[in-house]
């Protein structure tokens, strides 16, 4: 999201708002359908912990 296809603050801001709305809709759809989200990153130290 660092680069924008538009010039000017107003249009760039609009693009960021639309991207955020699309991301929220995607997350909402995944939540409603029960689709598992991608696993979060774990530290190297946490991977050494034995599985419970």
Residue pairs with C-beta under 8 A, 6 or more apart in sequence:
1 16
1 19
4 11
4 12
4 15
4 16
5 15
6 12
6 14
6 15
27 37
29 35
30 36
30 37
